[in-house]
């Protein structure tokens, strides 16, 4: 099979392309929560796009290790306790942050002020001959009910066009009236 399909540029300005781009940039709960287990490295904060908070986790981890190795063990509990307190806060905060981040991402993509139609977009196609026929038909119409011409009806409806819903109802009423008149004359 040819590999030419891999070279196709499908990056137009369509809705599917925008949705694919948003989906690839969205933050996911199933990734963020397991990364919280690596809180000494600040992995969940780096994933969520808050590198300063991720750096704070790294600084607290470095302080904990430094105090453990070069200071007293009880002093190392202070930055470790702070890191755990921040982790508990993050576990409650993470869901709201992910939802807000994804919502802002979608709004930024869909509400772009410079959203233009795709290249070579020419609008809706109209056939001028159809337009002329439509205008001619509309000029001939009268307001209200038009009597049905039974001689002009073919097997599938009127010869000129397929009858509209209102025209079909009018034809049914006309047929019912003709049948009713035919039965009353027989009696």
Secondary structure, DSSP 8 states (H G I E B T S, - for coil): --SGGGG-----SSHHHHHHHHHHH---HHHHHHHGGGGGGTHHHHHTT-HHHHHHHHHHHHHHHHHHHHS-HHHHHHHHHHHHHHHHHHHHHHHHHHHHHHHHHHHHHHT-TT----TT-------HHHHHHHHHHHHH--SS-----TTTEETTEESSS---HHHHHHHHHHHHHHHHHHHHHH-
